[in-house]
Amino acid sequence: MRLCAFADEASANLDGQIEALKRNNISLLEIRGVDGQNIKEISYEKIKEIKARLDANGISVWSIGSPVGKYNPDENFASQLDEYKRLCEYAEILGASRIRMFSFFTKDESKTMGRLDAFCKVTPSGIIMCHENEKGIFGDDPDSCVKIHETFPTIKAVFDPANFVQCDVNTLEAWEKLEKYVDYMHIKDALPSKRVVPAGKGIGNVEALISAYIKKGGEVLTLEPHLMEFCGLKALENGESIDTVSVYKDENEAFDAGVSALKEILNKLNVRY
């Protein structure tokens, strides 16, 4: 099993992200924010600099943790499509084979499918679009996610247990419906109150899901702990209030706690990483 992480939860700056990954023996990055900028805001020149610094430290980019599709579908879609095309170019520069994306803040199936079709048509052949279940978007429940994957077979699933918990969805029932579409998992857990907690400490059935993911041949787990408010989190949550566990002294301690919880589960399952 290979471990990946959203290292911007440990530090806003790239040096801090690299240090946090190396400290925890993680060699894959799901890149989302650097130096206070979301990946969509970073220049071509800086992307190339980031690639060189990651290469020098033995870190590879697994996926672009993009905000694509986390918008109102009527909000200047031409601009959204241009943004996606640019992120595809960034993925190729960084050597990432995946782009994480969403399915819009709407329940209008026709609008959603039309816009996802536009994304599919401009996606380079070497890049896999990976849809994440998320609160408030079209694909926030298993049945809607299945509609996306059946309509667009090239769009794979990123399975996020905590996001399903926060939508009052049983994660094991969701897995039964989505297993064959799942490309990789985000490791995040939550309580019935919707508060995010370390993996295995909530009701997301994370241990059982990781076991099932391994049995289906899964190879990468991306840690997205959300245990402390970090740079850019409020923007990512569409203005909603954030309920995080405030027992850590700083972002690095919270990040390390998230890693430790995941490794505890993997050790229990006798999984090498």
C-alpha positions as CSV (number, residue, x, y, z in Angstrom):
1,M,0.0,0.0,0.0
2,R,1.3,3.5,-0.9
3,L,0.4,6.4,1.3
4,C,-0.4,9.8,0.0
5,A,-1.5,13.0,1.7
6,F,-2.9,16.5,1.4
7,A,0.2,18.0,3.0
8,D,-1.2,21.5,2.9
9,E,-3.0,20.5,6.1
10,A,0.4,20.4,7.8
11,S,1.8,23.6,6.3
12,A,0.8,26.2,3.8
13,N,4.3,26.5,2.3
14,L,5.9,23.8,0.2
15,D,9.0,23.4,2.5
16,G,6.7,22.6,5.4
17,Q,4.7,20.1,3.3
18,I,7.8,18.3,2.2
19,E,9.1,18.1,5.8
20,A,5.7,16.8,7.0
21,L,5.7,14.1,4.3
22,K,9.3,13.0,4.9
23,R,8.7,13.0,8.7
24,N,5.9,10.5,8.2
25,N,7.6,8.5,5.4
26,I,5.0,9.4,2.9
27,S,6.3,9.8,-0.7
28,L,3.1,10.8,-2.5
29,L,1.3,14.2,-2.5
30,E,-2.2,15.1,-3.5
31,I,-1.5,18.7,-4.2
32,R,-4.1,21.3,-3.4
33,G,-2.6,24.5,-1.9
34,V,0.9,26.0,-1.9
35,D,1.9,29.2,-0.2
36,G,-1.7,30.2,0.5
37,Q,-2.7,29.7,-3.2
38,N,-5.1,27.1,-4.4
39,I,-3.6,24.9,-7.2
40,K,-5.9,26.6,-9.7
41,E,-4.3,30.0,-8.9
42,I,-0.6,28.9,-9.2
43,S,1.3,30.1,-12.2
44,Y,3.0,27.8,-14.8
45,E,6.4,29.0,-13.7
46,K,5.7,28.2,-10.1
47,I,4.3,24.8,-11.0
48,K,7.6,23.9,-12.7
49,E,9.5,25.1,-9.6
50,I,7.3,23.0,-7.3
51,K,7.9,19.9,-9.5
52,A,11.7,20.5,-9.3
53,R,11.6,20.8,-5.5
54,L,9.4,17.8,-5.0
55,D,11.7,15.7,-7.3
56,A,14.7,16.8,-5.3
57,N,13.1,15.4,-2.2
58,G,11.9,12.1,-3.6
59,I,8.2,13.1,-3.6
60,S,5.8,12.4,-6.4
61,V,2.4,14.0,-7.1
62,W,-0.3,11.4,-7.2
63,S,-3.3,13.6,-7.9
64,I,-4.3,17.2,-8.4
65,G,-6.6,18.0,-5.5
66,S,-8.6,20.5,-7.6
67,P,-11.8,22.4,-6.7
68,V,-13.1,21.6,-10.2
69,G,-16.9,21.1,-10.1
70,K,-17.2,22.6,-6.6
71,Y,-19.1,25.5,-8.1
72,N,-22.6,26.6,-9.0
73,P,-22.9,25.2,-12.5
74,D,-24.3,28.5,-13.9
75,E,-21.3,30.4,-12.7
76,N,-19.4,31.2,-15.9
77,F,-18.9,27.7,-17.0
78,A,-16.6,28.7,-19.9
79,S,-14.2,30.0,-17.2
80,Q,-14.6,26.7,-15.2
81,L,-13.7,24.7,-18.3
82,D,-10.7,26.8,-19.1
83,E,-9.6,26.3,-15.5
84,Y,-9.9,22.6,-15.8
85,K,-7.9,22.5,-19.1
86,R,-5.1,24.4,-17.3
87,L,-5.2,22.0,-14.4
88,C,-4.8,19.1,-16.9
89,E,-1.6,20.8,-18.1
90,Y,-0.5,21.2,-14.5
91,A,-1.1,17.5,-14.0
92,E,1.1,16.6,-17.0
93,I,3.9,19.0,-15.8
94,L,3.8,17.5,-12.2
95,G,3.5,13.9,-13.4
96,A,0.1,13.4,-11.8
97,S,-2.1,10.7,-13.3
98,R,-5.3,11.8,-11.6
99,I,-7.4,15.0,-11.1
100,R,-9.9,15.0,-8.1
101,M,-13.1,16.8,-9.0
102,F,-16.7,17.3,-7.9
103,S,-20.2,17.5,-9.5
104,F,-21.5,21.0,-8.8
105,F,-23.7,22.6,-6.1
106,T,-27.0,21.6,-7.7
107,K,-29.4,18.7,-7.9
108,D,-30.2,19.4,-11.6
109,E,-29.1,16.1,-13.2
110,S,-29.2,17.5,-16.8
111,K,-26.9,20.4,-16.0
112,T,-24.5,18.2,-14.0
113,M,-24.2,15.6,-16.8
114,G,-23.8,18.2,-19.5
115,R,-21.0,19.9,-17.7
116,L,-19.2,16.7,-16.7
117,D,-19.4,15.6,-20.4
118,A,-17.6,18.8,-21.3
119,F,-14.8,18.0,-18.8
120,C,-14.6,14.4,-20.2
121,K,-14.2,15.7,-23.8
122,V,-11.1,17.8,-22.9
123,T,-9.4,15.4,-20.6
124,P,-6.0,14.1,-21.9
125,S,-5.8,10.3,-22.4
126,G,-3.1,9.9,-19.6
127,I,-5.2,11.6,-16.9
128,I,-8.0,9.9,-14.9
129,M,-10.9,12.1,-13.6
130,C,-11.8,11.1,-10.1
131,H,-15.1,12.2,-8.6
132,E,-15.3,12.8,-4.8
133,N,-18.5,12.4,-3.0
134,E,-19.0,15.7,-1.1
135,K,-21.7,17.5,0.9
136,G,-24.2,19.6,-1.2
137,I,-23.2,18.6,-4.7
138,F,-25.1,16.4,-7.1
139,G,-23.0,13.4,-6.2
140,D,-23.4,13.5,-2.4
141,D,-25.2,10.2,-2.1
142,P,-24.4,6.8,-3.6
143,D,-27.2,6.6,-6.1
144,S,-26.3,10.0,-7.7
145,C,-22.6,8.9,-7.8
146,V,-23.6,5.7,-9.6
147,K,-25.4,7.8,-12.2
148,I,-22.2,9.7,-12.8
149,H,-20.1,6.6,-13.2
150,E,-22.6,4.8,-15.3
151,T,-23.0,7.8,-17.7
152,F,-19.2,8.5,-17.8
153,P,-17.2,5.2,-17.4
154,T,-13.9,7.2,-17.6
155,I,-14.8,9.1,-14.4
156,K,-13.6,7.0,-11.4
157,A,-14.6,7.4,-7.8
158,V,-12.7,8.9,-4.8
159,F,-14.4,7.3,-1.8
160,D,-14.5,9.7,1.2
161,P,-16.1,8.0,4.3
162,A,-16.4,11.2,6.3
163,N,-18.3,13.1,3.6
164,F,-20.8,10.3,3.4
165,V,-21.2,10.3,7.2
166,Q,-21.8,14.1,7.0
167,C,-24.6,13.3,4.5
168,D,-26.2,10.7,6.8
169,V,-25.2,7.9,4.5
170,N,-24.1,4.5,5.8
171,T,-20.6,4.1,4.4
172,L,-20.7,0.3,4.0
173,E,-23.9,0.5,2.0
174,A,-22.3,3.2,-0.1
175,W,-19.3,1.0,-0.7
176,E,-21.5,-1.9,-1.9
177,K,-22.9,0.4,-4.6
178,L,-19.6,2.2,-5.5
179,E,-16.9,-0.4,-5.0
180,K,-16.4,-1.3,-8.7
181,Y,-16.0,2.4,-9.6
182,V,-13.5,3.3,-6.8
183,D,-10.0,4.2,-7.9
184,Y,-8.7,5.4,-4.5
185,M,-9.8,6.5,-1.1
186,H,-9.6,9.7,1.0
187,I,-8.9,8.8,4.6
188,K,-11.2,10.9,6.8
189,D,-13.6,9.9,9.5
190,A,-16.5,11.6,11.4
191,L,-18.8,11.3,14.3
192,P,-22.7,11.2,14.2
193,S,-22.4,14.9,15.1
194,K,-20.6,15.4,11.8
195,R,-17.4,16.4,13.5
196,V,-14.3,15.1,11.7
197,V,-12.0,12.8,13.8
198,P,-8.9,10.6,13.2
199,A,-9.5,7.5,11.1
200,G,-11.1,4.7,13.0
201,K,-12.5,7.0,15.7
202,G,-15.8,7.8,14.1
203,I,-18.7,5.9,12.4
204,G,-17.2,5.9,8.9
205,N,-16.2,2.2,9.1
206,V,-12.8,3.2,7.9
207,E,-11.0,-0.1,8.9
208,A,-13.6,-2.2,7.2
209,L,-13.5,0.0,4.1
210,I,-9.7,-0.1,3.9
211,S,-9.8,-3.9,4.2
212,A,-12.4,-4.0,1.3
213,Y,-10.3,-1.6,-0.7
214,I,-7.2,-3.8,-0.4
215,K,-9.2,-6.9,-1.4
216,K,-10.3,-5.2,-4.6
217,G,-6.6,-4.4,-5.4
218,G,-6.5,-0.8,-4.2
219,E,-3.0,0.6,-4.0
220,V,-3.1,4.2,-2.7
221,L,-4.7,5.8,0.3
222,T,-4.7,9.6,0.5
223,L,-4.8,11.1,4.0
224,E,-7.1,14.1,4.3
225,P,-7.4,14.4,8.1
226,H,-9.3,17.8,8.5
227,L,-8.4,17.7,12.2
228,M,-7.6,21.4,12.5
229,E,-8.5,24.4,10.4
230,F,-5.8,25.1,7.9
231,C,-5.1,27.7,5.3
232,G,-7.9,27.6,2.7
233,L,-10.2,25.2,4.5
234,K,-13.2,27.6,4.8
235,A,-13.1,28.3,1.1
236,L,-13.1,24.6,0.4
237,E,-16.2,24.1,2.5
238,N,-18.4,26.5,0.5
239,G,-18.8,28.9,3.5
240,E,-20.0,26.3,6.0
241,S,-18.8,26.4,9.6
242,I,-16.0,24.0,10.3
243,D,-16.3,21.6,13.2
244,T,-12.8,20.2,13.8
245,V,-11.2,18.6,16.8
246,S,-9.3,21.4,18.6
247,V,-7.0,19.3,20.7
248,Y,-3.8,19.8,18.8
249,K,-1.3,22.6,19.3
250,D,-0.7,23.2,15.6
251,E,-1.3,21.9,12.1
252,N,1.7,19.7,12.2
253,E,0.6,17.9,15.3
254,A,-2.9,17.4,13.9
255,F,-1.4,16.1,10.6
256,D,0.8,13.6,12.4
257,A,-2.1,12.5,14.5
258,G,-4.1,11.7,11.3
259,V,-1.1,9.8,9.9
260,S,-0.7,7.8,13.1
261,A,-4.4,6.8,13.2
262,L,-4.2,5.5,9.6
263,K,-1.0,3.6,10.3
264,E,-2.6,2.1,13.4
265,I,-5.4,0.7,11.2
266,L,-2.9,-0.6,8.6
267,N,-0.8,-2.3,11.3
268,K,-3.9,-3.9,12.7
269,L,-4.7,-5.3,9.2
270,N,-1.0,-6.4,8.7
271,V,-0.7,-4.2,5.7
272,R,2.7,-3.1,4.5
273,Y,3.2,0.6,3.6
